[in-house]
Amino acid sequence: MNLSDKVNRAKEIPWQQIESQVVLLNPKQNMAHELNVLGSEIWHLLNETSSLSVIHSNLLKEYEVESLQLENDILKFVNEMIELDLLERVSNVSD
């Protein structure tokens, strides 16, 4: 997985904003997942775009962080959410 990939929120995942964090409910696993601030930002941005490169660009403008570190953090979050069936991979242009 890399920033050229696209992902979408999995369908029918209930979620709620609680202060600065998002809480997701995974009905398949009967579990709740509390996202950190970065994960919450990514979750919100996925409402506007499925492009990880666009999300990376938007967050890079918002936070003082190294580009490579942000890329690694985004990809780690996305991979974890895919494993939990909370995000779905749309395409991989580079494969």
Contacts in CASP RR format, 6 or more apart in sequence:
PFRMAT RR
TARGET T0000
AUTHOR 0000-0000-0000
METHOD contacts of the structure
MODEL  1
MNLSDKVNRAKEIPWQQIESQVVLLNPKQNMAHELNVLGSEIWHLLNETS
SLSVIHSNLLKEYEVESLQLENDILKFVNEMIELDLLERVSNVSD
1 75 0 8 1.000
1 78 0 8 1.000
1 79 0 8 1.000
1 89 0 8 1.000
1 92 0 8 1.000
2 52 0 8 1.000
2 75 0 8 1.000
2 92 0 8 1.000
2 94 0 8 1.000
3 52 0 8 1.000
3 53 0 8 1.000
3 56 0 8 1.000
3 71 0 8 1.000
3 74 0 8 1.000
3 75 0 8 1.000
4 52 0 8 1.000
4 53 0 8 1.000
4 92 0 8 1.000
4 93 0 8 1.000
4 94 0 8 1.000
5 52 0 8 1.000
5 78 0 8 1.000
5 89 0 8 1.000
5 90 0 8 1.000
5 91 0 8 1.000
5 92 0 8 1.000
5 93 0 8 1.000
5 94 0 8 1.000
6 50 0 8 1.000
6 51 0 8 1.000
6 52 0 8 1.000
6 89 0 8 1.000
6 90 0 8 1.000
6 91 0 8 1.000
7 46 0 8 1.000
7 50 0 8 1.000
7 52 0 8 1.000
7 78 0 8 1.000
7 81 0 8 1.000
7 82 0 8 1.000
7 87 0 8 1.000
7 88 0 8 1.000
7 89 0 8 1.000
7 90 0 8 1.000
8 46 0 8 1.000
8 50 0 8 1.000
8 87 0 8 1.000
8 88 0 8 1.000
8 90 0 8 1.000
9 43 0 8 1.000
9 46 0 8 1.000
9 47 0 8 1.000
9 86 0 8 1.000
9 87 0 8 1.000
9 88 0 8 1.000
10 85 0 8 1.000
10 86 0 8 1.000
10 87 0 8 1.000
10 88 0 8 1.000
12 27 0 8 1.000
13 24 0 8 1.000
13 25 0 8 1.000
13 26 0 8 1.000
13 27 0 8 1.000
13 86 0 8 1.000
14 24 0 8 1.000
14 25 0 8 1.000
14 27 0 8 1.000
15 22 0 8 1.000
15 23 0 8 1.000
15 24 0 8 1.000
15 25 0 8 1.000
15 43 0 8 1.000
16 22 0 8 1.000
16 23 0 8 1.000
17 40 0 8 1.000
20 37 0 8 1.000
20 40 0 8 1.000
21 34 0 8 1.000
21 35 0 8 1.000
21 36 0 8 1.000
21 37 0 8 1.000
21 40 0 8 1.000
22 34 0 8 1.000
22 35 0 8 1.000
22 39 0 8 1.000
22 40 0 8 1.000
22 43 0 8 1.000
22 44 0 8 1.000
23 32 0 8 1.000
23 33 0 8 1.000
23 34 0 8 1.000
23 35 0 8 1.000
24 32 0 8 1.000
24 33 0 8 1.000
24 35 0 8 1.000
24 43 0 8 1.000
24 86 0 8 1.000
25 31 0 8 1.000
25 32 0 8 1.000
25 33 0 8 1.000
26 32 0 8 1.000
26 33 0 8 1.000
26 84 0 8 1.000
26 85 0 8 1.000
26 86 0 8 1.000
28 85 0 8 1.000
29 84 0 8 1.000
29 85 0 8 1.000
33 84 0 8 1.000
33 86 0 8 1.000
35 43 0 8 1.000
38 59 0 8 1.000
38 73 0 8 1.000
38 74 0 8 1.000
38 77 0 8 1.000
39 77 0 8 1.000
41 59 0 8 1.000
41 62 0 8 1.000
42 55 0 8 1.000
42 59 0 8 1.000
42 74 0 8 1.000
42 77 0 8 1.000
42 78 0 8 1.000
45 54 0 8 1.000
45 55 0 8 1.000
45 58 0 8 1.000
45 59 0 8 1.000
46 55 0 8 1.000
46 87 0 8 1.000
49 55 0 8 1.000
50 90 0 8 1.000
52 74 0 8 1.000
52 75 0 8 1.000
52 78 0 8 1.000
55 74 0 8 1.000
56 67 0 8 1.000
56 70 0 8 1.000
56 71 0 8 1.000
56 74 0 8 1.000
59 65 0 8 1.000
59 70 0 8 1.000
59 74 0 8 1.000
60 67 0 8 1.000
60 70 0 8 1.000
63 70 0 8 1.000
78 87 0 8 1.000
81 87 0 8 1.000
82 88 0 8 1.000
82 89 0 8 1.000
END
